Amino acid sequence: MESLKDALAVLEEVEKFLSSYNPKTEEDRKLLYLLISKNMRIEAEAYVKYLRI
């Protein structure tokens, strides 16, 4: 990634995917949990950087 704009574009793609995604299995549930966990870590890191500016 070269910029925050690139990161934002990736997140927008994930958002589009999730809006039409229909989980059906326990494996889907586990993957969604991993996605939620990763998102929380990303948010925490973004807030830290945001507050430093």
C-alpha positions in Angstrom: 0.0 0.0 0.0 1.3 3.4 -0.9 -1.2 5.6 0.8 -4.2 5.9 3.1 -6.3 6.3 0.0 -5.2 2.8 -1.1 -6.1 1.4 2.4 -9.5 3.2 2.2 -10.2 1.7 -1.2 -9.5 -1.8 0.2 -11.8 -1.2 3.2 -14.6 0.0 0.8 -14.2 -3.3 -1.2 -14.6 -5.3 2.1 -17.6 -3.2 3.0 -19.2 -4.0 -0.4 -18.5 -7.7 0.0 -19.9 -7.8 3.5 -23.1 -6.0 2.5 -24.0 -8.8 0.1 -22.4 -11.7 2.0 -24.7 -14.3 3.5 -22.9 -16.5 6.1 -24.2 -20.1 6.3 -21.8 -22.3 8.1 -19.8 -22.5 11.3 -16.7 -21.8 9.2 -18.3 -18.6 8.0 -18.9 -17.7 11.6 -15.3 -18.3 12.5 -14.1 -16.2 9.6 -16.4 -13.4 10.5 -15.1 -13.5 14.0 -11.5 -13.2 12.7 -12.5 -10.3 10.5 -14.2 -8.5 13.4 -11.0 -9.1 15.6 -8.8 -7.8 12.8 -11.0 -4.8 12.3 -10.8 -3.9 16.0 -7.0 -4.0 15.9 -7.1 -1.8 12.8 -9.4 0.7 14.4 -7.3 0.9 17.5 -4.2 1.6 15.5 -5.9 4.2 13.4 -7.2 6.0 16.5 -3.7 6.0 18.0 -2.3 7.6 14.9 -5.2 10.0 14.6 -4.8 11.2 18.1 -1.1 11.8 17.6 -1.7 14.4 14.8 
